[in-house]
């Protein structure tokens, strides 16, 4: 990832990625100018790890397609979408198995508003609200 291998345009980070490795992944993302598509699972990423990855993606200049899986902790949802709203190249965001409570809807909305190239949003098994809305 950090070597800018021209054949590596699409990357899927493993579901088992732990917080301890997120700083290294974020550093590699910041150095990479080839990858245009990224799939990341937040199953094991929390707090500092989410912040680190989100900031790297918010500043990334080549990623146009982003698939996010298992983003369910509302603190991480807010962190992620606030940082991602500074990315000006994203054309597609796909959310799979995510959960966005009312407090995080604002961050999600601002992200959608502030990403000018965004053309497609895919929501697969993503819940808005759920028990947070009292349902």
Residue, then its C-alpha position, 0 to 999 in steps of 0.5 A: x500500500x505504501x509503495x504506490x504499486x500501480x497495480x494496486x488500485x483496489x484495497x480491501x482491509x481485513x475484518x480483523x484489523x485492530x486499533x493497533x494497526x490503524x496508525x500504520x494503515x493510515x500512514x500507508x494511505x496517506x502515502x498512497x496515490x494509486x488506490x482509487x477504491x477502498x473497502x474497510x470493516x470497522x468491526x474491531x476498530x474503535x475510538x483512536x483507530x476510527x479517528x486515525x483512519x477517518x482523517x487519512x481518508x478525509x485527506x486522501x486525494x485519489x480514493x473515489x469509491x469507498x465501502x464501509x462495513x460494520x460501522x455501528x458505534x455512534x462515536x465512531x460514526x460521528x468521527x468518521x463522517x466528520x473527517x470524511x466530509x473534507x474529502x473532495x474526490x469521493x464519487x461513491x460511498x457504500x455503507x454495509x451493515x452500519x447503524x446510524x442513530x439520530x445524533x449521527x444523522x447530522x454528521x452523515x448529512x453534512x458529509x453528503x453535503x460537503x463532498x461535491x463529486x458524490x454521485x452514488x450512495x449505497x445503503x445495504x443493511x444499514x439502519x437509521x435510528x432503530x432503538x435510538x428512535x424508540x422503535 
